[in-house]
Structures are given as structure tokens and as C-alpha cells.
Amino acid sequence: MKKIWGIGLIAAALLLTVAYVAVSEDDDEEGSFLMMRDLRPDVAPVTNALYTKECGACHFAYPPGLLPADSWRRLMNNLSDHFGDNADLAPEAQKTIGDYLAAHAADRAGERRSLSIMRSLRGGTPPLRITEVPYIRRRHHELPSRMVKDNPKVMRLGNCPACHTRAKEGVYGEETVNIPGFGRWDD
């Protein structure tokens, strides 16, 4: 009897492992089959204090794994016209931050959402805006304007931490989405 029970436990563990891998690798169906998958970082969180201080002073310090290195290089090489603002930095700070972003970019990261982002970029010039990444656009296409653009607590798709409650930790799974004024999002 103990032998049968032990075989059953091993079979259950193998089944859960296979299911976990299948769900983790599926970037289009972000179901909550295993909640713990959605609670671990799916993009490496920001670890550079200078980047957080300089860039995070004006906007959310986006994890580098949300864009490829080429996008980060282009952004950092044109800080005098950073989406209409002058974000110039001292040369040393610009180099340090640029090197950090490029080294941890989506095309150099191993986290699953970074990999999904890279798969969605099919040649051509990589986007400068995270909200122009095909994968990110696809993940947010169902959100009506009233929840984002017309929502005074969100106002734009690039305001990640407004809805992704653990964005600063690199966790973007549906289990952590809470749209201000609307509550938890489940597609």
C-alpha cells in the first residue's frame, strides 16, 4: 500500500511540474493556474540606484527588461529631447545608466516576460516607448479608455504601477492588477 501511495505522489508531482512549465512558457494565456507563477518577477526589477534616482524622479523607473538594448541606447543618446522634455544628465551618469539598461535589457534577460517581448519584435527598428511593444499592446488591448486614458488615477498605459501593484518588484501577472476605481482585472 505504501508503494502505491508513493508512486501516486511521484506521479502528482510530475504532473504539477509539467503543468507549471507549460503555463510558465505560455505568453498568450496568462491564466492563474498556479498563482505563485504570477507572484514571482517576470521582468527583473530595477537594481540600479542611480537610474532609480535620476529617471524615477520624473516617471516610473521602468525595468530594463521591458525594452531591447537598442531601444535603451537610442533613448539614452537623445536625452535632450526625451519625449518632448530635456532629461540631460551628466556624462558619467548617462554612461552608467545607459550601460545598466543595455546590460539588463529584454534581449539580454532571461525572465519570461522579457522573452515574450523579444518574440513580439519582428525585425525593424525597436520601439522607443514601452507602450509600443507589440506584446505589451496585445496584453492591454481589451482595456477600455475609461479604465486607462479617461481614468484620472491612471491616465496612460505607461503608468504601470497605477494598476500593476507589484510593478516595482518586476511582477506584472494578472493576480497583481488592480485598476483604480474599477478593482481587480481579470480577462
GUDREN-465367 format. One line per field, with one value per residue: chain; x, y negated, z of N, C-alpha, C in turn. Coordinates in pm, whole numbers, m for minus. Each point is the difference from the previous one (the first is absolute). Last residue first. Layout:
<rs>
bakol: [A;...];
n_xx: [X;...];
n_yy: [Y;...];
n_zz: [Z;...];
ca_xx: [X;...];
ca_yy: [Y;...];
ca_zz: [Z;...];
c_xx: [X;...];
c_yy: [Y;...];
c_zz: [Z;...];
</rs>
This chain:
<rs>
bakol: [A;A;A;A;A;A;A;A;A;A;A;A;A;A;A;A;A;A;A;A;A;A;A;A;A;A;A;A;A;A;A;A;A;A;A;A;A;A;A;A;A;A;A;A;A;A;A;A;A;A;A;A;A;A;A;A;A;A;A;A;A;A;A;A;A;A;A;A;A;A;A;A;A;A;A;A;A;A;A;A;A;A;A;A;A;A;A;A;A;A;A;A;A;A;A;A;A;A;A;A;A;A;A;A;A;A;A;A;A;A;A;A;A;A;A;A;A;A;A;A;A;A;A;A;A;A;A;A;A;A;A;A;A;A;A;A;A;A;A;A;A;A;A;A;A;A;A;A;A;A;A;A;A;A;A;A;A;A;A;A;A;A;A;A;A;A;A;A;A;A;A;A;A;A;A;A;A;A;A;A;A;A;A;A;A;A;A];
n_xx: [m914;66;147;m140;m164;m191;186;515;236;321;312;297;m57;123;524;469;486;434;59;m235;m463;m434;m469;m254;m260;213;467;150;m26;m16;m413;m318;m303;m150;m310;m383;m273;m92;309;m47;m412;m333;67;8;227;183;454;454;345;207;332;430;273;208;247;m10;m5;417;323;300;58;243;91;18;m145;m287;m178;m214;261;215;m246;m47;345;m2;m275;163;508;488;334;196;m270;m274;297;398;422;m68;m92;365;292;m139;51;424;132;m169;190;396;m34;m379;m485;m523;m465;m424;m466;m306;96;463;431;430;225;192;276;m200;m344;136;161;m314;m191;248;5;m484;m446;m214;314;208;m315;m201;m142;m351;m23;231;375;241;401;405;74;35;394;374;32;m73;m237;m530;m274;m146;m381;m320;m44;m324;m447;m279;41;m229;m454;m210;m319;m171;67;127;95;275;468;226;305;m104;m315;156;258;m229;m200;270;89;m336;m34;303;m100;m311;154;218;m269;m188;266;20;m349;25;277;m154;m267];
n_yy: [m3905;m330;m385;m323;m470;m471;m437;40;471;441;493;393;455;76;m58;m192;m117;m191;m337;m412;40;142;m120;m149;m345;m427;11;m70;m363;m78;m39;m417;m242;115;m145;m232;207;56;262;465;242;m124;149;532;499;401;65;119;334;m74;m333;113;241;m244;m467;m471;m221;m109;m334;m84;401;294;124;394;518;264;62;240;297;m190;m51;371;98;m229;165;365;m18;m65;m411;m303;m240;m332;m327;m143;m212;m450;m339;m167;m311;m450;m265;m183;m367;m428;m232;m237;m427;m330;m119;m139;m56;m311;54;191;462;9;m255;m84;426;386;400;346;258;337;402;318;286;375;393;211;15;88;113;m317;m249;m468;m426;m423;m515;m408;106;410;21;m68;303;463;144;59;396;519;424;172;434;412;299;283;147;208;128;267;471;213;160;364;44;m404;m224;m183;79;m106;149;483;284;138;357;439;183;169;424;379;118;227;465;273;101;342;445;168;152;431;369;122;265;459;250;115;384];
n_zz: [m1731;452;416;455;166;m71;125;m45;m93;62;m46;81;m163;m464;m127;24;302;146;355;m9;m121;232;m26;m455;m172;0;m147;m469;m381;m481;m257;128;307;513;330;m189;m427;m474;m259;138;51;m328;m456;m78;m65;m222;m182;213;m91;m426;m33;137;m302;m358;85;110;433;198;m271;m351;m398;m397;m519;m366;51;273;535;353;277;374;398;277;303;405;336;268;195;m47;m249;m327;m321;215;307;285;m112;m158;319;255;m198;m21;388;82;m270;96;360;m74;m223;175;m129;m239;m203;m233;m305;m323;m89;41;m182;143;48;m304;12;272;m207;m299;185;149;m318;m136;273;99;318;414;370;314;367;169;293;42;5;107;287;m105;m255;249;374;m92;m206;272;263;m166;m79;m202;m168;m336;m203;102;561;358;96;m305;32;354;m32;m331;m320;m263;m526;m470;m537;m356;38;191;252;452;48;m56;350;370;m37;65;442;240;m63;235;447;80;m17;380;353;m38;108;450;173;m77;287;433;50];
ca_xx: [m53;7;m23;84;34;m67;m139;m63;m20;m113;m61;40;m36;m137;m106;m105;m112;11;67;135;87;135;35;82;m85;m136;m30;m10;0;136;42;74;22;87;103;95;5;m100;16;139;83;m46;54;m69;m32;m138;m95;m87;m42;m92;m125;m67;m45;m118;45;m1;m140;m41;m98;55;m70;m72;56;m26;83;37;68;m100;m67;93;17;m122;9;103;m67;m95;m134;m57;m62;108;75;m81;m110;m115;44;37;m120;m88;63;m10;m139;m30;70;m61;m128;30;50;145;70;146;37;146;64;m38;m145;m56;m139;m38;m66;m78;79;106;m58;m57;113;58;m97;4;114;131;43;m121;m47;68;101;m39;127;31;m97;m102;m43;m117;m115;m3;4;m122;m111;14;m46;101;97;108;m25;91;98;3;33;146;50;m29;67;137;15;87;4;48;m95;60;m103;m128;m8;m108;54;105;m62;m87;85;66;m101;m28;120;6;m109;39;108;m62;m76;98;60;m102;m4;123;m19;m99;63;90;m83];
ca_yy: [7;141;29;103;122;113;m32;m97;m126;m64;m115;m124;9;m44;97;m59;94;75;127;m33;m32;46;m36;117;120;m40;27;140;m20;6;140;48;m98;76;64;m99;25;m86;m139;m45;59;m49;m134;m115;m104;9;m44;m105;34;115;m48;m80;88;79;138;35;19;132;1;m79;m121;22;m80;m143;m82;73;m99;m84;77;16;m130;m22;90;m58;m110;40;8;135;51;58;94;118;m18;71;130;90;32;84;133;64;42;103;124;50;60;123;109;m11;42;13;86;7;m62;m140;m11;122;1;m141;m48;m117;m86;m64;m91;m114;m82;m75;m103;m105;m89;52;m44;m31;115;6;105;125;53;135;104;m55;m130;15;20;m96;m140;m27;1;m123;m116;m106;15;m97;m133;m32;m93;47;m97;m12;m81;m140;m40;m36;m140;3;140;5;45;m31;39;m55;m145;m48;m31;m102;m129;m35;m39;m125;m106;m17;m59;m141;m67;m13;m100;m131;m33;m32;m130;m103;m16;m70;m139;m59;m13;m116;m119];
ca_zz: [m137;m38;m141;m59;72;m64;m30;90;m71;67;m68;67;142;22;m19;m84;m8;m125;29;47;m114;34;138;35;m3;36;140;43;145;53;8;m117;m106;m89;82;53;144;64;m44;m12;105;130;27;m59;98;46;m103;52;136;m6;m61;103;109;m39;m14;m142;m42;46;110;109;45;126;108;m2;m88;m121;m85;m66;m105;m113;m65;m79;m116;m88;m69;m103;57;m11;122;80;m83;m33;m96;57;54;m110;m76;82;9;m131;m17;100;m37;m122;38;76;m85;m6;120;m2;112;7;117;13;m18;58;m49;m13;121;m40;m88;78;100;m72;m52;112;40;m102;22;m40;m133;m78;m76;m130;m2;m65;m51;47;m37;m91;52;84;m89;m111;45;77;m95;m79;78;m9;109;m8;55;111;m56;m138;m106;m8;109;m24;m122;34;40;117;40;138;101;129;95;m45;17;m86;m132;6;28;m112;m112;35;m12;m142;m61;38;m69;m140;m6;21;m122;m104;32;m24;m146;m39;45;m90;m130;5;0];
c_xx: [m49;m56;17;m38;87;29;m78;m142;m74;m15;m123;m62;31;m41;m137;m117;m115;m110;20;82;142;98;140;62;76;m91;m139;m39;m18;10;139;47;78;50;96;109;105;m5;m96;4;143;85;m38;63;m69;m40;m146;m112;m101;m55;m104;m132;m78;m54;m123;48;m12;m142;m38;m92;75;m63;m79;64;m37;78;56;62;m99;m63;89;7;m121;15;98;m67;m103;m140;m58;m53;117;77;m68;m124;m118;35;31;m122;m88;58;m18;m140;m35;63;m69;m129;27;51;148;55;151;35;151;61;m48;m152;m63;m142;m38;m77;m75;85;109;m62;m54;114;57;m96;6;110;133;32;m128;m49;64;111;m29;131;42;m108;m113;m47;m130;m127;m22;m6;m132;m113;9;m54;105;90;123;m28;91;79;m1;33;152;57;m18;79;144;27;86;1;62;m93;58;m114;m132;m21;m105;50;104;m63;m86;85;63;m101;m23;121;m1;m106;45;104;m65;m71;101;54;m102;5;120;m20;m95;64;87];
c_yy: [135;10;148;27;95;133;115;m36;m97;m138;m47;m125;m130;1;m54;95;m69;102;84;124;m30;m25;45;m28;126;123;m46;18;137;m22;14;143;47;m92;85;60;m95;17;m95;m149;m54;54;m50;m131;m118;m113;1;m40;m101;35;112;m54;m79;90;86;142;30;30;144;1;m73;m131;24;m70;m147;m90;72;m104;m86;81;14;m132;m18;84;m71;m116;16;13;139;65;62;102;134;m8;84;140;100;45;97;140;72;55;114;131;60;72;131;120;m32;35;21;78;12;m72;m143;m14;132;m15;m148;m58;m124;m94;m78;m101;m124;m89;m84;m114;m113;m106;65;m50;m24;114;9;104;140;46;132;100;m59;m130;11;14;m97;m146;m34;m12;m130;m127;m110;14;m90;m141;m34;m97;64;m97;m9;m90;m148;m39;m37;m144;19;144;11;42;m15;33;m60;m148;m56;m41;m110;m137;m44;m50;m136;m114;m26;m70;m150;m75;m22;m111;m137;m40;m43;m140;m108;m26;m85;m147;m68;m25;m125];
c_zz: [m40;m140;m25;m145;m79;70;m62;m47;90;m63;77;m63;75;147;35;m24;m72;m18;m126;33;44;m114;42;137;42;9;44;147;67;150;63;25;m123;m111;m82;89;61;151;71;m30;m1;116;139;48;m66;95;46;m96;56;139;m2;m54;104;112;m32;m26;m149;m46;35;121;112;50;128;118;5;m95;m122;m94;m77;m113;m122;m76;m92;m126;m93;m71;m111;56;m24;127;74;m82;m32;m89;51;51;m112;m81;79;0;m133;m18;97;m42;m122;38;75;m79;m15;138;5;126;m12;119;29;2;41;m57;m8;119;m46;m86;72;96;m72;m47;113;34;m102;19;m35;m140;m78;m89;m140;8;m55;m63;61;m37;m84;63;80;m85;m116;40;71;m102;m79;66;2;124;m12;52;117;m86;m138;m113;3;109;m25;m125;28;40;123;50;138;113;139;95;m45;21;m95;m137;0;21;m117;m115;29;m21;m148;m62;31;m80;m144;m9;12;m130;m106;29;m36;m150;m42;35;m100;m136;0];
</rs>
